[in-house]
Amino acid sequence: MKVLQIAPLWETVPPGAYGGTEAVVHVLVEELVRRGHDVTLWASGDSRTSARLQSCFPRSLRTAHDLECKSVYSWQHAALALKDAADYDIIHNHGGEEVMALSHLAPGAPMLTTMHCLITPDTRFVWDRYSGYYNTISWAQRRAMPEVAGGVFAGVTHNGIDVASFPYAEKKDDYLLFLARISPEKGPHLAVEVARRTGRRLIMAGKVDPADFNFFLTAVAPLIDGDQVRFVGEADAKLKRQLYRNAYCVLNPIVWDEPFGLVMAEAQACGTPVLSFSRGAAPEIIRDGVTGFLVEDVEQMAAAVSRAPQIDPRACRSHVERHFDAPVMAASYLRMYESILHSSAAQSTRSAAAGRALMVREANGVGSTQVA
């Protein structure tokens, strides 16, 4: 199958540190190439891939501090990625609404858009006019999705990770771990509260976006004492694996309905239990009482910390291998591609038949229109 994968231009593929969407794109592309498919990846020029790499800009926009208007480059990326759309069997869009908005100008292969983010009132304008296919990355995301006038729902495919790249360990250290963006919806301040209630050390690792910098300064930084609560900054691929592998457990006190949450899958791959508020996709990723605990508030999370040793690290690893490994995700997307291609072919056949019928009717003077 000849597949065009379009990643956002904002982070490299794979990302050096933060970048959930780009991490998913990377493992999907590598698995498709391994299976013998002809894959072209449109991404930043500093990306690394086994596929054919195409790019309009040599760096990820996140690192391009010399640019004043980065969105212009992102739009150009979306436009150029679609210029040869007719050369592919299917287009898999991970770049969001910019690619969707331009898809009407690139007839050819059918498009599947993976919904990595939530629909906002502004982006809904594009969704209502989208004529391609889309999938969600969890059933929770599908249930929370507002009704849109455009698009055809193709199903749910959970995000995947390269399980083999995550080090497994049964012996754990005594620290709690919070690894996520330092933003209100991720609940870093609540993770600190759990650490204080349990008297355990907490290591915090995460990216601080400019939009969240004030929250970090006012709500999180004052809680960091360098002793019980340590902040190590944004963790790269190597550091986060070390932190996952050795952590007593991972805290995920999310206060929003997160569509997926790679941290939960990655931690379990290392044999580390995850304690999460039961929101968003968390119940689809964690087996309560088997690979971690689903709780409702800080009090319950603090109480669950003492039960973390009850979780078998082997159960955590096995769970992720069965449900969230890259081959599992790739197989699901390939089934989705085949279904879309079958539906598109059937639609083309129906359209061609309707066109021939119209020509016959017009030839016989039936249904024709005369202009005076």
C-alpha positions as CSV (number, residue, x, y, z in Angstrom):
1,M,0.0,0.0,0.0
2,K,1.3,3.5,-0.8
3,V,0.6,5.7,2.2
4,L,1.2,9.4,2.8
5,Q,1.6,10.3,6.5
6,I,1.4,13.9,7.5
7,A,2.8,15.0,10.8
8,P,2.6,18.4,12.4
9,L,5.6,20.7,11.7
10,W,5.9,21.8,15.4
11,E,8.0,18.9,16.7
12,T,10.5,16.5,15.1
13,V,9.6,12.9,14.4
14,P,10.4,11.3,16.7
15,P,10.4,14.1,19.3
16,G,13.6,14.7,21.3
17,A,11.5,15.1,24.5
18,Y,7.9,16.3,24.6
19,G,5.7,15.4,21.6
20,G,3.0,12.7,21.9
21,T,1.6,13.0,18.4
22,E,5.0,12.9,16.8
23,A,6.0,9.9,18.9
24,V,2.9,8.0,17.7
25,V,3.5,9.0,14.1
26,H,7.1,7.7,14.4
27,V,6.3,4.2,15.7
28,L,3.4,3.9,13.2
29,V,5.5,4.8,10.2
30,E,8.4,2.5,11.3
31,E,6.0,-0.4,11.7
32,L,4.3,0.2,8.3
33,V,7.7,0.3,6.6
34,R,8.8,-2.9,8.4
35,R,5.7,-4.6,7.0
36,G,6.7,-3.6,3.5
37,H,4.4,-0.6,2.8
38,D,5.6,2.3,0.7
39,V,5.4,5.2,3.1
40,T,6.1,8.9,2.6
41,L,6.3,11.1,5.7
42,W,5.9,14.8,5.6
43,A,7.5,16.3,8.7
44,S,10.2,18.7,9.8
45,G,13.5,18.4,8.0
46,D,15.3,17.3,11.1
47,S,13.1,14.3,11.5
48,R,14.5,10.7,11.4
49,T,12.6,8.0,9.6
50,S,12.9,4.8,7.6
51,A,10.2,6.1,5.3
52,R,10.7,8.7,2.5
53,L,11.0,12.0,4.2
54,Q,9.6,15.2,2.7
55,S,9.7,18.6,4.2
56,C,9.4,22.3,3.4
57,F,11.4,23.5,6.4
58,P,14.6,22.1,7.9
59,R,13.7,22.4,11.6
60,S,10.7,21.8,13.8
61,L,8.9,25.1,14.5
62,R,9.4,24.7,18.2
63,T,13.1,25.1,17.8
64,A,12.8,27.9,15.2
65,H,13.1,30.8,17.6
66,D,14.1,33.2,14.8
67,L,10.7,33.0,13.2
68,E,8.1,35.6,14.1
69,C,5.0,34.0,12.4
70,K,5.4,30.3,12.7
71,S,1.8,29.5,11.6
72,V,2.6,30.6,8.0
73,Y,5.2,27.8,7.8
74,S,2.7,25.3,9.2
75,W,0.1,26.2,6.6
76,Q,2.8,25.9,3.8
77,H,3.7,22.5,5.2
78,A,0.1,21.3,5.0
79,A,-0.4,22.7,1.5
80,L,2.8,21.1,0.0
81,A,2.1,17.8,1.7
82,L,-1.1,17.5,-0.3
83,K,0.3,18.6,-3.6
84,D,0.8,15.0,-4.8
85,A,-2.2,13.5,-3.1
86,A,-3.3,11.6,-6.2
87,D,-0.1,9.5,-6.1
88,Y,-1.1,7.7,-2.9
89,D,-3.6,5.0,-2.0
90,I,-4.5,6.8,1.3
91,I,-3.5,9.9,3.2
92,H,-3.2,9.7,7.0
93,N,-3.4,13.2,8.5
94,H,-2.0,13.8,11.9
95,G,-1.6,17.5,11.3
96,G,-5.1,18.5,12.3
97,E,-7.4,21.1,10.9
98,E,-4.9,22.9,8.6
99,V,-4.6,19.7,6.5
100,M,-8.4,19.1,6.7
101,A,-9.2,22.6,5.5
102,L,-7.0,22.2,2.5
103,S,-8.1,18.7,1.6
104,H,-10.9,20.0,-0.6
105,L,-8.2,21.3,-3.0
106,A,-6.4,18.0,-3.3
107,P,-8.7,15.4,-4.8
108,G,-7.3,11.9,-5.2
109,A,-6.6,9.5,-2.4
110,P,-9.1,9.3,0.5
111,M,-8.0,11.0,3.8
112,L,-8.1,9.6,7.3
113,T,-7.6,12.2,10.0
114,T,-6.6,11.0,13.4
115,M,-8.1,13.2,16.1
116,H,-5.1,13.7,18.4
117,C,-6.7,16.8,20.1
118,L,-10.2,17.9,21.1
119,I,-12.5,19.9,18.9
120,T,-12.9,23.5,20.0
121,P,-15.6,26.0,18.9
122,D,-13.2,27.5,16.4
123,T,-11.9,24.2,14.9
124,R,-15.4,22.9,14.7
125,F,-15.9,25.3,11.7
126,V,-13.4,23.1,9.8
127,W,-14.8,19.9,11.0
128,D,-18.3,20.8,9.9
129,R,-16.9,21.2,6.3
130,Y,-14.6,18.2,6.2
131,S,-15.5,15.5,3.7
132,G,-12.9,12.8,4.6
133,Y,-12.7,10.1,7.3
134,Y,-11.6,10.4,10.9
135,N,-10.8,8.3,13.9
136,T,-10.5,8.9,17.6
137,I,-7.7,7.6,19.8
138,S,-10.0,6.3,22.6
139,W,-13.7,5.6,23.1
140,A,-13.8,8.3,25.8
141,Q,-12.7,10.8,23.2
142,R,-15.4,9.5,20.8
143,R,-18.1,9.9,23.5
144,A,-17.0,13.4,24.4
145,M,-16.9,14.5,20.7
146,P,-19.5,17.1,19.8
147,E,-21.7,16.5,16.8
148,V,-20.1,17.7,13.6
149,A,-21.7,18.1,10.2
150,G,-18.7,16.8,8.2
151,G,-16.5,13.7,8.1
152,V,-17.2,10.0,8.3
153,F,-16.3,8.2,11.6
154,A,-13.9,5.3,10.8
155,G,-13.5,3.9,14.3
156,V,-11.2,4.0,17.4
157,T,-7.5,3.1,17.3
158,H,-5.6,3.5,20.6
159,N,-2.2,5.1,20.4
160,G,0.8,2.8,20.4
161,I,4.4,2.8,21.7
162,D,7.5,0.8,21.0
163,V,7.3,-1.4,24.0
164,A,10.7,-3.0,23.4
165,S,12.4,0.4,23.8
166,F,11.1,0.8,27.4
167,P,13.3,-0.9,30.1
168,Y,11.4,-3.3,32.3
169,A,12.3,-3.7,36.0
170,E,10.7,-5.4,38.9
171,K,12.7,-3.8,41.6
172,K,11.6,-0.2,42.2
173,D,12.9,2.8,44.1
174,D,10.8,4.7,46.6
175,Y,10.0,7.9,44.7
176,L,6.7,8.9,43.2
177,L,6.9,10.2,39.6
178,F,4.9,12.9,37.8
179,L,5.8,13.2,34.2
180,A,3.7,15.5,32.0
181,R,3.3,19.0,30.8
182,I,3.3,21.4,33.7
183,S,-0.2,22.7,33.2
184,P,-3.3,23.0,35.3
185,E,-5.2,20.2,33.5
186,K,-2.4,17.7,34.3
187,G,-2.6,18.4,38.0
188,P,1.1,18.7,39.1
189,H,0.0,20.6,42.2
190,L,-2.2,17.7,43.1
191,A,0.7,15.3,42.7
192,V,2.6,17.4,45.2
193,E,-0.3,17.1,47.6
194,V,-0.3,13.3,47.3
195,A,3.5,13.3,48.0
196,R,2.9,15.4,51.1
197,R,0.1,13.2,52.4
198,T,2.1,10.1,52.0
199,G,5.5,11.5,53.1
200,R,7.2,10.2,50.0
201,R,9.6,11.9,47.6
202,L,8.2,13.2,44.3
203,I,10.2,13.7,41.1
204,M,8.5,16.0,38.6
205,A,9.5,16.1,35.0
206,G,7.8,18.1,32.2
207,K,7.7,20.8,29.6
208,V,6.5,24.3,30.6
209,D,4.8,25.9,27.7
210,P,4.8,29.8,27.5
211,A,1.0,29.7,28.1
212,D,1.5,27.8,31.3
213,F,4.6,29.7,32.6
214,N,2.6,31.9,35.0
215,F,0.9,28.7,36.4
216,F,4.3,27.2,36.9
217,L,5.7,30.2,38.7
218,T,2.7,30.8,41.0
219,A,1.2,27.3,41.6
220,V,4.0,24.8,41.2
221,A,7.5,26.4,41.7
222,P,6.7,27.4,45.3
223,L,6.0,23.7,46.1
224,I,9.4,22.6,44.8
225,D,11.9,22.3,47.7
226,G,14.6,20.2,46.0
227,D,14.3,17.6,48.7
228,Q,10.9,16.0,49.0
229,V,9.8,17.6,45.7
230,R,12.3,17.8,42.9
231,F,11.8,19.2,39.4
232,V,14.2,17.9,36.7
233,G,12.7,19.9,33.8
234,E,11.6,18.4,30.5
235,A,12.8,14.7,30.3
236,D,14.2,13.5,27.0
237,A,13.7,9.9,25.8
238,K,16.6,8.5,27.8
239,L,15.8,10.2,31.1
240,K,12.1,9.5,31.0
241,R,12.8,5.8,30.6
242,Q,15.1,5.8,33.6
243,L,12.5,7.6,35.7
244,Y,9.7,5.2,34.6
245,R,11.8,2.1,35.2
246,N,12.8,3.0,38.8
247,A,9.6,4.8,40.1
248,Y,7.6,3.3,42.9
249,C,4.5,4.4,40.9
250,V,3.5,7.1,38.5
251,L,0.8,9.7,39.5
252,N,-1.6,11.0,36.9
253,P,-4.0,13.4,38.7
254,I,-5.6,14.7,35.5
255,V,-8.4,17.2,35.9
256,W,-9.6,17.0,32.3
257,D,-10.9,14.3,30.0
258,E,-7.6,13.5,28.3
259,P,-8.1,11.7,25.0
260,F,-5.4,9.2,25.6
261,G,-2.2,9.7,27.8
262,L,0.9,8.0,26.5
263,V,2.5,8.4,30.0
264,M,0.2,5.7,31.4
265,A,1.1,3.2,28.7
266,E,4.9,4.0,28.8
267,A,5.1,3.7,32.6
268,Q,3.3,0.3,32.6
269,A,5.6,-0.9,29.8
270,C,8.4,-0.5,32.4
271,G,6.5,-2.6,34.9
272,T,5.5,0.5,36.9
273,P,1.9,0.9,38.2
274,V,0.0,4.1,37.5
275,L,-2.4,5.8,39.8
276,S,-4.8,8.0,37.9
277,F,-8.0,9.9,38.3
278,S,-10.7,8.0,36.5
279,R,-11.2,10.5,33.7
280,G,-10.9,10.5,29.9
281,A,-9.2,7.5,28.5
282,A,-7.6,6.4,31.8
283,P,-10.1,3.5,32.3
284,E,-9.2,2.2,28.8
285,I,-5.4,2.2,29.5
286,I,-5.2,1.1,33.2
287,R,-6.7,-2.2,34.5
288,D,-7.9,-1.1,37.9
289,G,-6.3,-3.3,40.5
290,V,-4.1,-5.1,38.0
291,T,-1.8,-2.5,36.4
292,G,-2.6,0.4,38.7
293,F,-5.5,2.1,40.4
294,L,-8.3,4.4,39.2
295,V,-9.3,6.9,41.9
296,E,-11.6,9.9,42.2
297,D,-9.7,12.4,44.2
298,V,-6.4,13.3,46.0
299,E,-7.5,11.5,49.2
300,Q,-8.1,8.2,47.3
301,M,-4.9,8.6,45.3
302,A,-2.9,9.1,48.5
303,A,-4.5,6.0,50.0
304,A,-3.7,3.9,46.9
305,V,0.0,4.7,47.1
306,S,0.4,2.2,49.9
307,R,-1.2,-0.5,47.7
308,A,1.2,0.0,44.7
309,P,3.3,-3.0,45.7
310,Q,0.3,-5.2,45.2
311,I,0.6,-4.6,41.4
312,D,2.6,-7.2,39.5
313,P,5.1,-5.5,37.2
314,R,4.8,-8.4,34.8
315,A,1.1,-7.8,34.5
316,C,1.8,-4.1,33.6
317,R,4.2,-5.1,30.8
318,S,2.0,-7.8,29.4
319,H,-1.0,-5.5,29.3
320,V,0.8,-2.9,27.3
321,E,2.3,-5.5,24.9
322,R,-1.2,-6.9,24.2
323,H,-3.0,-3.6,23.7
324,F,-0.7,-0.7,23.0
325,D,2.4,-2.0,21.3
326,A,3.2,-0.5,17.9
327,P,2.3,-3.6,15.8
328,V,-1.1,-3.6,17.5
329,M,-1.7,0.0,16.5
330,A,-0.4,-0.5,13.0
331,A,-2.6,-3.5,12.4
332,S,-5.7,-1.5,13.5
333,Y,-4.8,1.3,11.2
334,L,-4.3,-1.1,8.3
335,R,-7.7,-2.5,8.8
336,M,-9.1,1.0,8.9
337,Y,-7.2,1.9,5.6
338,E,-8.7,-1.2,3.9
339,S,-12.2,-0.4,5.0
340,I,-11.9,3.2,3.8
341,L,-10.5,2.1,0.5
342,H,-13.3,-0.4,0.1
343,S,-15.9,2.3,1.0
344,S,-14.3,4.8,-1.4
345,A,-14.2,2.3,-4.2
346,A,-17.9,1.5,-3.7
347,Q,-18.7,5.2,-3.6
348,S,-16.8,5.7,-6.9
349,T,-18.7,2.9,-8.5
350,R,-22.0,4.3,-7.4
351,S,-21.1,7.7,-8.6
352,A,-20.0,6.4,-12.0
353,A,-23.2,4.4,-12.3
354,A,-25.2,7.5,-11.4
355,G,-23.3,9.5,-14.0
356,R,-23.9,6.9,-16.8
357,A,-27.6,6.8,-15.9
358,L,-27.9,10.6,-16.1
359,M,-26.2,10.5,-19.5
360,V,-28.7,7.9,-20.7
361,R,-31.7,9.9,-19.4
362,E,-30.4,13.1,-21.1
363,A,-29.8,11.2,-24.4
364,N,-33.4,10.1,-24.3
365,G,-34.6,13.6,-23.5
366,V,-35.5,12.7,-19.9
367,G,-34.6,15.1,-17.1
368,S,-32.7,17.4,-19.5
369,T,-32.8,21.2,-19.0
370,Q,-33.1,23.6,-21.9
371,V,-31.9,27.2,-21.5
372,A,-33.9,29.8,-23.5
